[in-house]
Amino acid sequence: MRHLKLLAFTLTAVSLVAQPSRSRPETGAAVPEKAVLKPGEIWPDDRGLHVQAHGGGIVRLGDTFYWFGEDRSQGLDRAKRYVSCYSSKDLAHWNFRNRVIQLADPENFGPGWVLERPKVFHNAKTKKFVMYMHIDGRTAEGGYKIARVGVATSDTVDGDYQYLRSFRPLGHESRDIGQFIDDDGSAYLIFEDRPFGFRIARLSDDYLSVEKEMSLIPAHMEGGAIVHYQGLYYAIGSALTGWAPNPNKYATAPSLEGPWSEFRDIAPPETKTYGSQSTMLVKIVGTKKTTVIFMGDIWKPGTQWDSRYLWMPLEIGDGKLWLPEPKPWTLDLTTGEAVVN
């Protein structure tokens, strides 16, 4: 959703590869196995501050989840762009780790340049953490015309990421981006290529470039997210309505190459996805059940630091997907069972 914004197709399923990190350990008392998630409310971190991880994504290392997103805190240097990282054992209680990006204009993009929707991949071969982001700004033709992805890397998940470069993946325009890690560990970038639709493309072995297009879904959508569930791929997208919410929709396919079905609503259309926009799908595989979590952003353009999050377990299976009305809910990470209160 933000072809007109100054700020976050993610899928993205989380990485399930356990890797050591030299990051500081979790602090404080052990959290309960089941914790309550409250969609749309202020989400305080361990410092008591609202989580600043807008348009973000999740990566899992062992028993710890890391949430990256745009930091829109008040009082920041307006010439820079910021990405924050948080960690959690239960997806409900989040510890602030680091502002992993504090970046001044890296390539002379000009005033009002944009860094949006940061997504981090862990490369098991190189041991590097690779961040992709939407890079944009104004040209002589107008705003949001640069339409590139940026790449940054770090040796640790919550370290200071070093910006490398920006480019148009496979020569195509790229605005909103998302990530997808398939069950076999393959890594993919999803990106909106106006006016053609959104594209799914496989990353190179080192994750530093985009190697091969898997498919083009010819729909004018952004904010994409994908999950692989019981033999089907489910893709979610959001219409191009700027900051304003709209009815997000989904399609299915037997493989990433397609063919993709027609798009259908994920929630009652009059709710406009309960005021949110998709940013990622997180799959939790438990001993009893596999739960797929819809991660969405509730944007507040006038008070961006107060933008909220809508996370809910989806009703999914047999080619159908539905986002229930947001209510407090709990998740048992061991069994994979979600209970809506």
C-alpha positions as CSV (number, residue, x, y, z in Angstrom):
1,M,0.0,0.0,0.0
2,R,2.3,2.8,-0.1
3,H,3.0,4.0,-3.6
4,L,2.2,7.5,-2.2
5,K,3.6,7.1,1.3
6,L,6.8,8.4,2.8
7,L,7.6,5.3,4.6
8,A,5.6,-1.3,4.6
9,F,4.7,-8.6,-1.1
10,T,5.9,-10.0,2.1
11,L,5.4,-13.3,2.6
12,T,7.0,-14.5,4.5
13,A,7.2,-17.5,6.4
14,V,9.8,-17.5,9.2
15,S,13.2,-19.2,8.8
16,L,13.3,-22.3,11.0
17,V,17.1,-22.8,10.8
18,A,18.7,-22.6,14.2
19,Q,22.0,-20.7,14.1
20,P,24.1,-19.3,16.9
21,S,24.3,-15.6,17.4
22,R,26.7,-13.4,19.4
23,S,23.8,-11.1,20.2
24,R,23.1,-10.4,23.8
25,P,20.9,-13.0,25.5
26,E,17.2,-12.5,26.5
27,T,16.8,-10.8,29.8
28,G,14.2,-10.8,32.5
29,A,12.0,-13.6,33.9
30,A,10.9,-16.5,31.8
31,V,7.7,-15.7,29.9
32,P,4.7,-18.0,30.0
33,E,4.3,-20.6,27.2
34,K,1.0,-19.0,26.2
35,A,0.9,-15.3,26.0
36,V,-1.9,-13.0,24.9
37,L,-1.7,-11.1,21.6
38,K,-3.9,-8.1,21.4
39,P,-4.5,-6.8,17.8
40,G,-4.7,-3.1,17.3
41,E,-3.5,-2.1,20.8
42,I,-0.3,-0.3,21.9
43,W,2.4,-3.0,21.9
44,P,5.0,-2.1,24.5
45,D,8.5,-3.6,24.4
46,D,10.7,-4.4,27.4
47,R,11.3,-0.6,27.8
48,G,7.6,0.2,27.9
49,L,7.8,1.9,24.5
50,H,5.5,1.0,21.6
51,V,7.2,-1.4,19.2
52,Q,8.6,0.4,16.1
53,A,8.7,-2.3,13.5
54,H,6.3,-1.1,10.8
55,G,6.1,-2.9,7.5
56,G,8.2,-5.5,9.0
57,G,9.2,-9.1,8.8
58,I,10.1,-12.0,11.1
59,V,13.1,-14.4,11.1
60,R,13.4,-17.3,13.5
61,L,16.7,-18.6,14.9
62,G,16.3,-21.5,17.2
63,D,13.7,-20.7,19.8
64,T,13.9,-16.9,19.3
65,F,12.0,-14.8,16.9
66,Y,13.5,-11.5,15.5
67,W,11.1,-8.8,14.3
68,F,12.5,-6.1,11.9
69,G,10.6,-3.0,10.8
70,E,10.6,0.7,10.0
71,D,11.3,2.8,13.1
72,R,9.1,5.8,13.0
73,S,9.8,7.1,16.5
74,Q,9.3,10.8,17.2
75,G,12.4,12.9,17.4
76,L,14.6,11.1,15.0
77,D,16.8,12.8,12.5
78,R,14.5,13.4,9.5
79,A,17.5,13.1,7.0
80,K,18.0,9.5,8.1
81,R,16.0,6.3,7.8
82,Y,15.8,3.8,10.6
83,V,15.2,0.1,11.0
84,S,14.8,-1.5,14.5
85,C,15.2,-5.1,15.6
86,Y,13.3,-6.8,18.5
87,S,13.5,-10.4,19.8
88,S,10.9,-12.6,21.5
89,K,10.5,-16.2,22.7
90,D,6.7,-16.2,22.5
91,L,5.7,-13.6,19.7
92,A,4.0,-11.5,22.4
93,H,6.7,-10.0,24.6
94,W,9.4,-8.2,22.6
95,N,12.8,-7.0,23.7
96,F,14.4,-4.1,21.9
97,R,17.8,-5.2,20.4
98,N,19.2,-2.4,18.2
99,R,18.5,0.2,15.6
100,V,20.2,-2.0,13.0
101,I,19.9,0.7,10.3
102,Q,20.5,4.4,10.9
103,L,21.2,5.5,7.3
104,A,21.7,8.8,5.7
105,D,21.0,9.2,2.0
106,P,23.3,6.4,0.7
107,E,23.3,7.1,-3.1
108,N,22.2,10.8,-3.4
109,F,18.6,9.9,-3.8
110,G,17.7,13.4,-2.7
111,P,15.4,14.9,0.0
112,G,12.4,12.7,0.9
113,W,14.1,9.5,-0.1
114,V,12.4,6.4,1.1
115,L,13.4,3.2,2.9
116,E,10.5,0.8,3.5
117,R,9.5,-2.8,4.4
118,P,12.9,-4.2,5.6
119,K,13.1,-8.0,5.3
120,V,16.0,-10.0,6.7
121,F,17.1,-13.4,5.4
122,H,19.7,-15.7,7.1
123,N,22.1,-17.3,4.6
124,A,23.2,-20.6,6.2
125,K,26.1,-21.0,3.7
126,T,27.7,-17.6,4.1
127,K,26.5,-17.1,7.7
128,K,25.5,-13.6,6.7
129,F,22.2,-11.8,7.5
130,V,21.0,-10.1,4.4
131,M,18.4,-7.3,4.5
132,Y,16.3,-6.3,1.5
133,M,14.4,-3.0,1.6
134,H,12.3,-0.9,-0.8
135,I,14.4,2.2,-1.8
136,D,12.6,5.1,-3.5
137,G,12.3,8.8,-3.9
138,R,11.6,11.6,-6.3
139,T,12.9,12.0,-9.8
140,A,12.2,14.7,-12.5
141,E,9.2,12.5,-13.3
142,G,7.7,12.7,-9.8
143,G,7.7,10.7,-6.6
144,Y,8.2,6.9,-6.1
145,K,10.0,6.7,-9.5
146,I,13.3,5.2,-8.3
147,A,11.6,1.9,-7.5
148,R,14.6,-0.2,-6.4
149,V,15.5,-2.7,-3.7
150,G,18.4,-2.0,-1.4
151,V,20.6,-4.6,0.2
152,A,22.5,-4.5,3.5
153,T,24.3,-7.2,5.4
154,S,25.4,-8.0,9.0
155,D,27.5,-10.8,10.6
156,T,24.9,-11.0,13.4
157,V,21.1,-10.9,13.4
158,D,20.9,-7.7,15.5
159,G,24.2,-6.1,14.5
160,D,24.7,-2.8,12.5
161,Y,23.8,-3.6,8.9
162,Q,26.0,-2.2,6.3
163,Y,24.3,-0.8,3.2
164,L,25.8,-2.3,-0.1
165,R,23.8,-1.1,-3.1
166,S,20.4,-0.7,-4.7
167,F,19.1,-2.2,-8.0
168,R,16.0,-3.1,-9.9
169,P,15.5,-6.8,-9.6
170,L,15.9,-8.5,-12.9
171,G,15.5,-5.0,-14.5
172,H,12.0,-4.5,-13.2
173,E,10.6,-1.7,-11.0
174,S,10.2,-2.7,-7.4
175,R,8.2,-0.9,-4.8
176,D,6.6,-2.8,-1.8
177,I,8.6,-6.0,-1.2
178,G,8.1,-9.1,0.8
179,Q,10.1,-12.2,1.5
180,F,9.3,-15.9,1.4
181,I,11.3,-18.9,2.8
182,D,9.9,-22.1,1.4
183,D,9.8,-25.4,3.3
184,D,13.0,-26.5,1.6
185,G,14.8,-23.4,2.7
186,S,14.8,-21.7,-0.7
187,A,14.6,-17.9,-0.4
188,Y,12.4,-15.6,-2.5
189,L,11.8,-11.9,-2.9
190,I,8.3,-10.7,-3.8
191,F,8.0,-7.2,-5.3
192,E,5.4,-5.0,-6.8
193,D,6.2,-4.1,-10.5
194,R,3.7,-1.5,-11.6
195,P,1.8,-1.7,-13.9
196,F,2.4,-5.4,-14.5
197,G,1.6,-6.9,-11.1
198,F,3.8,-8.5,-8.5
199,R,6.6,-10.8,-9.1
200,I,8.1,-13.8,-7.2
201,A,11.8,-14.3,-7.8
202,R,14.4,-16.6,-6.3
203,L,17.5,-15.1,-4.6
204,S,21.0,-16.0,-5.7
205,D,23.0,-18.5,-3.5
206,D,24.6,-15.7,-1.5
207,Y,21.2,-13.8,-1.3
208,L,22.9,-10.6,-2.6
209,S,21.0,-10.5,-5.9
210,V,17.9,-11.8,-7.5
211,E,18.5,-14.8,-9.7
212,K,15.4,-16.2,-11.4
213,E,11.7,-15.1,-11.8
214,M,9.3,-17.8,-10.7
215,S,6.1,-16.0,-11.7
216,L,4.3,-12.8,-12.4
217,I,0.9,-12.5,-10.8
218,P,-0.9,-10.0,-13.1
219,A,-2.8,-8.1,-10.4
220,H,-2.4,-4.5,-9.4
221,M,-1.5,-5.2,-5.7
222,E,1.2,-4.6,-3.1
223,G,1.9,-5.5,0.5
224,G,2.2,-9.1,-0.7
225,A,2.7,-12.2,1.5
226,I,3.0,-15.9,0.8
227,V,2.7,-19.1,2.8
228,H,3.1,-22.8,1.7
229,Y,0.4,-24.8,3.5
230,Q,-0.7,-28.4,3.0
231,G,0.6,-28.5,-0.6
232,L,-0.7,-25.1,-1.8
233,Y,0.8,-21.7,-2.0
234,Y,-1.4,-18.9,-0.7
235,A,-0.5,-15.3,-1.8
236,I,-2.1,-12.2,-0.2
237,G,-2.0,-8.7,-1.6
238,S,-3.4,-5.3,-1.0
239,A,-4.9,-2.9,-3.5
240,L,-3.1,0.4,-4.5
241,T,-4.9,2.9,-2.2
242,G,-2.0,4.7,-0.6
243,W,-2.3,5.0,3.1
244,A,-6.0,4.0,3.1
245,P,-6.9,0.4,4.0
246,N,-8.7,-1.7,1.4
247,P,-10.1,-5.3,1.1
248,N,-6.9,-7.5,0.9
249,K,-7.3,-10.5,-1.3
250,Y,-5.7,-13.9,-1.8
251,A,-5.0,-16.4,-4.6
252,T,-3.7,-20.0,-4.5
253,A,-1.4,-22.1,-6.8
254,P,0.1,-25.6,-6.7
255,S,3.6,-24.1,-7.2
256,L,5.3,-20.7,-7.2
257,E,5.2,-20.9,-11.0
258,G,1.4,-21.0,-10.9
259,P,-1.1,-21.1,-12.3
260,W,-2.6,-18.8,-9.8
261,S,-6.3,-18.7,-9.1
262,E,-8.6,-15.7,-9.1
263,F,-8.3,-13.4,-6.1
264,R,-10.9,-13.5,-3.3
265,D,-11.5,-11.5,-0.2
266,I,-9.7,-12.5,3.0
267,A,-12.3,-10.7,5.2
268,P,-15.7,-9.0,4.8
269,P,-14.9,-6.3,2.2
270,E,-16.7,-3.6,4.1
271,T,-14.2,-4.0,6.9
272,K,-11.3,-3.1,4.6
273,T,-9.2,-5.9,6.2
274,Y,-10.2,-4.4,9.6
275,G,-8.3,-1.3,8.8
276,S,-5.0,-3.1,8.1
277,Q,-2.6,-4.0,5.3
278,S,-0.7,-7.3,5.0
279,T,3.0,-7.4,5.5
280,M,3.8,-11.0,6.2
281,L,2.5,-14.5,6.8
282,V,4.2,-16.5,9.6
283,K,3.8,-20.3,9.8
284,I,4.2,-22.0,13.2
285,V,4.5,-25.7,12.9
286,G,3.6,-27.4,16.2
287,T,3.3,-31.0,17.5
288,K,-0.5,-30.9,17.1
289,K,-1.3,-28.1,14.6
290,T,0.2,-25.7,12.1
291,T,-1.0,-22.1,12.6
292,V,-0.5,-19.4,10.0
293,I,-0.5,-15.9,11.4
294,F,-1.5,-12.8,9.4
295,M,0.8,-9.9,10.1
296,G,-0.8,-6.6,9.1
297,D,-0.1,-2.9,9.7
298,I,-2.7,-0.4,10.8
299,W,-1.2,2.8,9.3
300,K,-1.7,6.2,10.9
301,P,-0.1,8.6,8.4
302,G,-0.5,11.7,10.6
303,T,1.1,10.0,13.6
304,Q,3.3,7.3,12.1
305,W,4.9,6.4,15.4
306,D,1.5,5.4,16.7
307,S,0.7,3.0,13.8
308,R,-0.5,-0.3,15.2
309,Y,-0.3,-4.0,14.3
310,L,-3.0,-6.5,13.5
311,W,-1.8,-10.1,14.0
312,M,-4.4,-12.9,13.9
313,P,-4.4,-16.7,13.2
314,L,-5.9,-17.4,9.9
315,E,-8.6,-19.9,9.0
316,I,-6.8,-21.7,6.2
317,G,-7.0,-25.0,4.2
318,D,-8.4,-26.7,1.1
319,G,-7.7,-23.6,-1.0
320,K,-9.6,-21.3,1.4
321,L,-8.2,-18.5,3.6
322,W,-10.1,-16.2,6.0
323,L,-9.0,-13.5,8.4
324,P,-11.3,-13.6,11.5
325,E,-12.5,-10.5,13.3
326,P,-9.6,-9.3,15.5
327,K,-9.8,-10.3,19.1
328,P,-7.2,-11.1,21.8
329,W,-5.7,-14.6,21.3
330,T,-3.1,-17.0,22.6
331,L,-0.6,-19.2,20.9
332,D,1.1,-22.4,22.2
333,L,4.4,-22.5,20.3
334,T,4.9,-26.1,21.3
335,T,1.6,-27.6,20.0
336,G,1.0,-24.8,17.4
337,E,-2.5,-24.3,18.7
338,A,-4.0,-20.8,18.6
339,V,-7.1,-19.9,20.7
340,V,-9.1,-16.7,20.0
341,N,-10.6,-15.4,23.2
